[in-house]
Amino acid sequence: MPGVGFHYWNDARNKAGGLVGIGPDPNQYNGFLDVFSTKPTVFYCFDYPEVFALPHNSSSLSGLFSSVLLPDTIFVQLRSQNPNVTSLINLVTTDSRSSIVLSADQVTFLNPVTGANTQIFPVVLDRNFLCNGNLDVWQRGVSFPASVGYTADRWRFNPNGSAVTAVQILAGLSGSNFAVRLQRPNLNANTNTVFLEQGGESVDSTRLRGEFLSTTFWYRGGPDYSGGGETVSLFSGTGTDEPSPNAYTGRSLVSSVSVSPTGVWQQAFMGGGVPGGCNELGLTLTKSSSGTAGAGDYVDYAQLQVGSSGVEDQGLALSRCQRYFQRFNQSGALFGKIGLGQAVSATTAIISVRLCPDMRVPPAPTQKGNLDIRSATNTFLPVTGLSPGFVTTRIAELDITVAAGMVGGNAATLEANNDVTGDVFFDAEL
């Protein structure tokens, strides 16, 4: 008799998510197959659950197992963080009266023989394939024009020739600080479909070959939303570290879902298997348009998760994002310090910047705003040029030039020149 099991999950808000029975037949419960054992009794132990499938709009799964051929008993050990709750749950699965009820912070197994057994949801963090899926990190700013480039960290925007912009908004959604808004300007008539994407690094994507991944996200539309159905798609590819999943080499659709945004937040789910030849994996969000835009023609996305049952800790999210992009005066200090070094002549200094964490590849430095060299005599010398010298994934030595005024051998500090926008961006994106 084939054995079957189930996973439960708690979403980013640590509230009721869902639980799914998994059968040995692909036609049983949407075909999500995960056989743990072929023995009459299944024992499965895990620290953190993972999402495989979610029934819509349901907090009770009464009778879910009644039509599936199961062993007499499934034992599930949940390693609870609450010492007052028993960790071993005995669920009789062959009785149609068995059910599972999900509440705000616990799952209760109702058994007609032994009664109720309650298990507190464990805290689940940092199991999202996406980096910055909760949209907490915005190192580059909070508003971005209609041009190709990165917006919220790790999210690449392609307006596809339209006037659509990407901006940060307060989510107003439990468990999320921010969301991203893709908005067409009022009275604009361009109807090109735009894309917001995240491509995963090949070193991470290849680990998921042959795995079944579930994707969840929240979405809503504005009062003048003009799109038909938006499509969110998970793609695999055969290339290496390509930035746009929509243009992957050897692109293959893993899963997709079309949604119709309204003025309230809704959650969507999709799932699919990753091909064995996958070398890169990424998610694409769309904003479609029709007719002429009104003042509220937008779609918002939040809490995007792929293959996860949790949400990134914000500190871990920032650290993951800084593998790809770092800046040094994000707080906008007027004389924010960027790096230290030494003058080698009256016009040239070498400034060292420690990159932490180590970046994906040696990054490309770019000056932003006005910078100066503060000399050993506390003189402010405006920077006239910045170029990479010796740059690795861990440290960047920058060649800085000024018009005159430095003394070779003296200490020098690179800083923002009385300019809140003064900064250096280090880019190691795909």
C-alpha positions as CSV (number, residue, x, y, z in Angstrom):
1,M,0.0,0.0,0.0
2,P,1.6,3.3,-1.0
3,G,2.1,5.8,1.8
4,V,1.1,9.4,1.6
5,G,1.7,12.4,3.7
6,F,0.9,16.0,4.0
7,H,2.5,19.4,4.7
8,Y,0.9,22.3,6.6
9,W,2.1,25.9,6.4
10,N,1.9,29.2,8.0
11,D,2.1,32.3,5.7
12,A,4.1,35.5,6.2
13,R,1.6,36.8,8.7
14,N,1.9,33.7,10.9
15,K,-1.8,33.1,10.4
16,A,-3.8,30.3,8.9
17,G,-2.5,29.2,5.6
18,G,-3.5,25.7,4.4
19,L,-2.9,22.0,4.6
20,V,-3.0,19.5,1.8
21,G,-3.3,15.8,1.5
22,I,-1.1,14.3,-1.1
23,G,-2.1,11.1,-2.9
24,P,-0.1,8.5,-4.9
25,D,-2.3,9.0,-7.9
26,P,-1.7,12.2,-10.0
27,N,-5.5,12.7,-10.2
28,Q,-5.9,12.9,-6.5
29,Y,-6.1,16.4,-5.1
30,N,-4.7,18.4,-8.0
31,G,-1.9,15.9,-8.7
32,F,0.5,17.1,-6.1
33,L,2.5,14.0,-5.4
34,D,4.9,13.5,-2.5
35,V,5.2,9.9,-1.3
36,F,7.1,9.7,1.9
37,S,7.1,6.0,2.4
38,T,5.7,2.7,1.0
39,K,5.2,1.2,4.4
40,P,1.7,0.8,6.0
41,T,2.5,3.5,8.5
42,V,4.1,6.8,7.6
43,F,6.3,8.7,10.0
44,Y,7.6,12.1,8.8
45,C,9.6,14.5,10.8
46,F,10.5,18.0,9.8
47,D,11.6,21.3,11.4
48,Y,9.9,23.7,8.9
49,P,7.0,23.0,6.6
50,E,7.0,23.8,2.9
51,V,4.1,24.8,0.7
52,F,2.9,22.3,-1.9
53,A,-0.8,23.4,-2.4
54,L,-3.5,25.4,-0.8
55,P,-7.2,25.0,-1.0
56,H,-8.9,28.3,-1.6
57,N,-11.0,30.1,1.0
58,S,-11.1,27.3,3.4
59,S,-10.3,27.0,7.1
60,S,-11.6,23.4,7.5
61,L,-10.5,20.3,5.6
62,S,-13.1,17.9,6.9
63,G,-13.2,14.6,5.0
64,L,-10.2,15.5,2.8
65,F,-8.7,12.1,3.2
66,S,-11.8,10.0,2.9
67,S,-11.5,9.4,-0.8
68,V,-7.8,8.6,-0.9
69,L,-6.3,5.2,-0.2
70,L,-4.2,5.7,2.9
71,P,-2.5,3.7,5.7
72,D,-4.5,3.4,8.9
73,T,-2.5,6.1,10.7
74,I,-0.2,8.9,9.8
75,F,2.2,10.0,12.5
76,V,3.5,13.6,12.1
77,Q,6.1,15.0,14.4
78,L,6.0,18.8,14.6
79,R,8.9,20.3,16.4
80,S,7.1,23.0,18.3
81,Q,8.7,26.0,19.9
82,N,6.0,25.8,22.6
83,P,7.1,23.3,25.3
84,N,3.6,23.0,26.6
85,V,2.3,21.5,23.4
86,T,2.9,17.8,22.6
87,S,4.9,17.4,19.4
88,L,3.6,14.0,18.3
89,I,0.2,14.0,16.6
90,N,-1.7,10.8,15.8
91,L,-4.2,11.5,13.0
92,V,-6.6,8.7,11.9
93,T,-6.9,9.4,8.2
94,T,-9.3,6.7,7.1
95,D,-12.3,8.1,8.9
96,S,-14.2,10.7,7.0
97,R,-15.0,12.5,10.2
98,S,-11.4,13.4,10.7
99,S,-10.7,17.1,10.0
100,I,-8.1,19.7,10.4
101,V,-9.0,23.2,11.5
102,L,-6.7,26.2,11.0
103,S,-6.9,29.2,13.3
104,A,-4.8,32.4,13.7
105,D,-1.7,30.7,15.2
106,Q,-2.3,27.0,15.5
107,V,-3.5,23.9,13.7
108,T,-6.0,21.6,15.4
109,F,-6.3,17.9,14.4
110,L,-9.8,16.7,15.2
111,N,-10.0,13.0,15.6
112,P,-13.3,11.1,16.4
113,V,-11.4,8.7,18.6
114,T,-8.9,10.7,20.5
115,G,-10.4,14.2,20.3
116,A,-8.6,17.4,19.5
117,N,-4.9,17.8,19.5
118,T,-3.6,21.4,19.0
119,Q,-0.2,22.3,17.5
120,I,1.1,25.9,17.6
121,F,2.5,27.1,14.3
122,P,6.3,27.4,14.4
123,V,8.0,30.5,13.2
124,V,9.3,30.1,9.7
125,L,11.9,32.5,8.3
126,D,14.1,32.8,5.2
127,R,12.9,29.9,3.2
128,N,11.9,31.9,0.1
129,F,13.7,31.2,-3.2
130,L,13.1,34.8,-4.1
131,C,15.4,37.5,-2.6
132,N,13.4,40.4,-1.1
133,G,10.1,38.7,-1.9
134,N,8.5,40.7,0.9
135,L,9.7,44.0,-0.8
136,D,11.2,45.3,2.4
137,V,14.5,46.4,0.9
138,W,14.7,49.5,-1.5
139,Q,18.4,50.5,-1.5
140,R,18.1,52.4,-4.9
141,G,15.1,54.6,-3.9
142,V,11.3,54.4,-3.7
143,S,10.2,55.8,-7.1
144,F,11.4,54.8,-10.6
145,P,10.7,56.2,-14.0
146,A,9.6,54.3,-17.1
147,S,13.0,52.9,-18.0
148,V,14.6,49.5,-17.7
149,G,16.4,48.9,-14.5
150,Y,16.2,47.6,-10.9
151,T,13.7,49.1,-8.5
152,A,13.1,47.3,-5.1
153,D,16.2,45.2,-4.6
154,R,16.5,42.3,-6.9
155,W,13.3,43.3,-8.9
156,R,14.1,44.4,-12.5
157,F,11.5,46.6,-14.2
158,N,10.9,46.6,-17.9
159,P,8.3,49.2,-19.0
160,N,8.4,47.9,-22.6
161,G,8.3,51.4,-24.1
162,S,5.3,52.5,-22.0
163,A,5.0,55.3,-19.5
164,V,4.3,53.0,-16.6
165,T,6.3,53.7,-13.4
166,A,7.3,51.5,-10.5
167,V,7.0,53.0,-7.0
168,Q,7.1,51.8,-3.4
169,I,3.8,52.1,-1.4
170,L,2.8,51.2,2.1
171,A,1.1,47.8,1.8
172,G,-1.6,48.1,4.4
173,L,-1.4,44.3,4.4
174,S,-0.8,42.3,7.5
175,G,2.8,41.0,7.5
176,S,4.1,43.5,4.8
177,N,5.6,46.9,5.3
178,F,5.7,47.7,1.5
179,A,4.3,46.7,-1.8
180,V,5.3,47.7,-5.4
181,R,2.9,49.7,-7.6
182,L,3.0,49.5,-11.4
183,Q,1.1,52.6,-12.5
184,R,0.1,54.1,-15.9
185,P,-0.1,57.9,-15.8
186,N,-3.4,59.6,-16.0
187,L,-4.7,60.0,-19.6
188,N,-1.9,57.9,-21.0
189,A,-3.0,55.7,-23.9
190,N,0.0,53.3,-24.2
191,T,-1.2,49.7,-23.8
192,N,2.1,47.9,-23.9
193,T,2.4,45.1,-21.3
194,V,5.1,45.8,-18.7
195,F,7.2,43.4,-16.6
196,L,8.6,43.3,-13.1
197,E,10.9,40.3,-12.8
198,Q,13.4,38.5,-10.6
199,G,15.9,36.1,-12.1
200,G,17.5,33.7,-9.7
201,E,21.2,32.9,-9.8
202,S,22.1,29.7,-11.5
203,V,24.0,28.5,-8.4
204,D,20.7,28.6,-6.6
205,S,18.3,27.6,-9.4
206,T,20.1,24.3,-10.2
207,R,19.4,23.0,-6.7
208,L,15.7,22.9,-7.5
209,R,15.8,20.6,-10.5
210,G,13.0,18.1,-10.4
211,E,11.3,19.8,-7.4
212,F,7.7,20.9,-7.2
213,L,7.4,24.6,-6.3
214,S,4.4,26.5,-5.1
215,T,4.2,30.2,-5.6
216,T,2.0,32.6,-3.6
217,F,1.5,36.4,-3.8
218,W,-0.9,39.2,-3.0
219,Y,-2.3,41.6,-5.5
220,R,-4.9,44.4,-6.0
221,G,-5.9,47.0,-8.6
222,G,-6.6,50.7,-8.4
223,P,-10.0,52.4,-8.8
224,D,-9.3,53.0,-12.5
225,Y,-7.5,49.8,-13.2
226,S,-7.7,49.1,-16.9
227,G,-6.0,45.8,-17.4
228,G,-7.8,42.6,-18.2
229,G,-6.2,39.7,-16.5
230,E,-2.6,40.1,-15.2
231,T,-0.4,37.0,-15.6
232,V,2.3,36.0,-13.1
233,S,4.7,33.3,-14.4
234,L,7.5,31.2,-13.1
235,F,10.0,30.3,-15.9
236,S,13.1,28.1,-16.1
237,G,15.9,28.5,-18.6
238,T,19.0,26.8,-19.8
239,G,21.2,29.9,-19.9
240,T,23.4,31.2,-17.0
241,D,22.6,34.1,-14.7
242,E,20.4,35.9,-17.2
243,P,18.5,38.9,-15.7
244,S,15.1,38.6,-17.4
245,P,13.1,35.4,-17.0
246,N,10.8,36.6,-19.8
247,A,13.8,36.4,-22.2
248,Y,15.6,33.3,-20.8
249,T,17.5,31.1,-23.2
250,G,15.6,27.8,-23.6
251,R,12.7,29.3,-21.6
252,S,10.2,26.9,-20.2
253,L,7.0,27.7,-18.3
254,V,7.0,26.1,-14.8
255,S,3.7,27.6,-13.7
256,S,1.5,30.6,-14.3
257,V,-1.7,32.1,-13.1
258,S,-4.0,34.9,-14.4
259,V,-5.6,37.2,-11.9
260,S,-8.2,39.9,-12.1
261,P,-7.3,42.7,-9.6
262,T,-10.0,44.5,-7.7
263,G,-9.7,47.3,-5.1
264,V,-9.0,44.8,-2.2
265,W,-6.0,42.6,-1.6
266,Q,-6.4,39.0,-2.8
267,Q,-4.0,36.1,-2.6
268,A,-3.2,33.8,-5.6
269,F,-1.5,30.4,-5.7
270,M,0.2,28.4,-8.4
271,G,2.4,25.3,-8.6
272,G,4.6,23.4,-11.0
273,G,7.5,21.1,-11.4
274,V,11.0,22.4,-12.2
275,P,12.5,20.7,-15.3
276,G,15.6,18.5,-14.9
277,G,17.6,20.7,-17.2
278,C,16.9,24.0,-15.4
279,N,19.9,26.2,-15.0
280,E,18.0,29.4,-14.1
281,L,14.7,30.1,-12.5
282,G,12.8,33.4,-12.2
283,L,9.4,35.1,-11.7
284,T,7.7,37.6,-14.0
285,L,4.8,39.9,-12.9
286,T,2.9,41.9,-15.5
287,K,0.8,45.0,-15.8
288,S,-1.4,45.1,-18.9
289,S,-3.5,48.1,-20.0
290,S,-6.4,49.0,-22.2
291,G,-7.9,52.2,-23.4
292,T,-6.9,55.5,-21.8
293,A,-5.6,55.5,-18.2
294,G,-7.4,57.1,-15.3
295,A,-5.8,58.6,-12.2
296,G,-5.8,55.2,-10.4
297,D,-4.8,52.9,-13.2
298,Y,-2.4,50.6,-11.3
299,V,-1.8,47.1,-10.0
300,D,0.0,46.4,-6.7
301,Y,2.0,43.2,-5.8
302,A,3.2,42.1,-2.3
303,Q,4.5,39.1,-0.3
304,L,5.8,37.1,-3.2
305,Q,7.0,33.6,-2.3
306,V,8.4,30.8,-4.3
307,G,8.9,27.4,-2.7
308,S,8.5,28.7,0.8
309,S,6.2,28.7,3.8
310,G,7.8,31.7,5.5
311,V,9.0,35.2,5.0
312,E,12.5,36.6,5.1
313,D,13.8,38.2,8.2
314,Q,14.4,41.8,7.2
315,G,18.1,41.7,8.2
316,L,18.7,38.5,6.2
317,A,16.8,40.0,3.3
318,L,19.1,43.1,3.3
319,S,22.2,40.9,3.5
320,R,21.0,38.8,0.5
321,C,20.2,41.9,-1.5
322,Q,23.6,43.4,-0.8
323,R,25.3,40.4,-2.5
324,Y,24.0,42.0,-5.7
325,F,23.9,45.7,-4.9
326,Q,25.4,48.0,-2.2
327,R,25.4,51.7,-1.5
328,F,27.1,53.6,1.3
329,N,25.1,56.8,2.0
330,Q,21.5,55.4,1.9
331,S,20.6,57.6,4.9
332,G,21.3,60.7,2.9
333,A,23.8,62.3,5.3
334,L,25.2,65.6,4.0
335,F,28.8,64.5,4.6
336,G,28.2,60.8,4.7
337,K,31.5,58.9,4.8
338,I,32.1,56.3,2.0
339,G,35.7,55.1,2.2
340,L,39.2,55.9,3.5
341,G,42.6,56.0,1.7
342,Q,45.6,58.0,0.9
343,A,46.5,60.7,-1.6
344,V,49.2,59.7,-4.1
345,S,49.6,63.1,-5.7
346,A,48.1,66.6,-5.6
347,T,45.2,65.3,-7.9
348,T,44.9,61.6,-7.2
349,A,43.9,59.4,-4.2
350,I,43.3,55.7,-3.7
351,I,40.2,55.1,-1.6
352,S,39.4,51.6,-0.1
353,V,35.8,50.5,0.5
354,R,35.0,47.3,2.3
355,L,32.1,45.4,0.7
356,C,30.0,43.5,3.3
357,P,28.7,41.0,2.6
358,D,30.9,39.7,-0.2
359,M,29.3,40.5,-3.6
360,R,28.3,38.0,-6.3
361,V,31.1,39.2,-8.7
362,P,33.5,42.2,-8.6
363,P,31.0,45.1,-8.8
364,A,31.0,48.1,-11.0
365,P,31.2,51.4,-9.0
366,T,29.2,54.4,-10.1
367,Q,29.3,57.9,-8.6
368,K,26.0,59.5,-7.6
369,G,25.6,63.1,-6.8
370,N,28.5,65.3,-5.5
371,L,31.4,63.8,-3.7
372,D,34.5,65.3,-2.2
373,I,37.9,64.3,-0.7
374,R,38.4,65.5,2.8
375,S,42.1,66.0,3.1
376,A,44.4,65.6,6.1
377,T,44.1,69.4,6.6
378,N,40.3,69.2,6.7
379,T,40.0,70.8,3.3
380,F,37.0,69.8,1.1
381,L,38.1,69.0,-2.5
382,P,35.3,68.3,-5.0
383,V,35.7,64.9,-6.9
384,T,36.2,65.3,-10.6
385,G,36.5,61.6,-11.5
386,L,35.9,58.2,-10.0
387,S,37.0,54.9,-11.6
388,P,37.6,51.4,-10.4
389,G,41.1,50.4,-9.5
390,F,41.6,47.1,-7.8
391,V,38.1,45.6,-7.3
392,T,37.2,42.2,-5.9
393,T,34.0,40.8,-4.4
394,R,35.2,41.8,-1.0
395,I,37.0,45.1,-1.4
396,A,37.0,48.0,-3.9
397,E,39.9,50.3,-4.4
398,L,38.7,53.5,-6.2
399,D,40.9,55.9,-8.1
400,I,39.6,59.3,-7.2
401,T,40.7,62.6,-8.9
402,V,40.3,66.2,-7.9
403,A,41.5,69.4,-9.5
404,A,44.3,70.1,-7.0
405,G,45.1,70.5,-3.4
406,M,46.1,67.1,-2.0
407,V,49.5,66.1,-0.6
408,G,50.9,62.8,-1.6
409,G,51.2,60.4,1.3
410,N,48.5,62.1,3.4
411,A,45.3,60.5,4.5
412,A,42.1,61.1,2.5
413,T,38.4,60.5,3.1
414,L,35.8,60.0,0.4
415,E,32.4,61.5,1.4
416,A,29.3,63.2,0.1
417,N,30.0,66.8,-0.6
418,N,27.3,68.6,1.4
419,D,24.8,66.6,-0.8
420,V,22.2,64.2,0.4
421,T,22.4,62.4,-2.9
422,G,26.2,62.0,-2.8
423,D,27.0,58.3,-2.9
424,V,28.7,55.4,-4.7
425,F,26.7,52.5,-6.0
426,F,28.3,49.1,-6.4
427,D,26.4,46.9,-8.9
428,A,26.9,43.1,-9.2
429,E,23.5,42.2,-10.6
430,L,22.9,39.4,-13.1
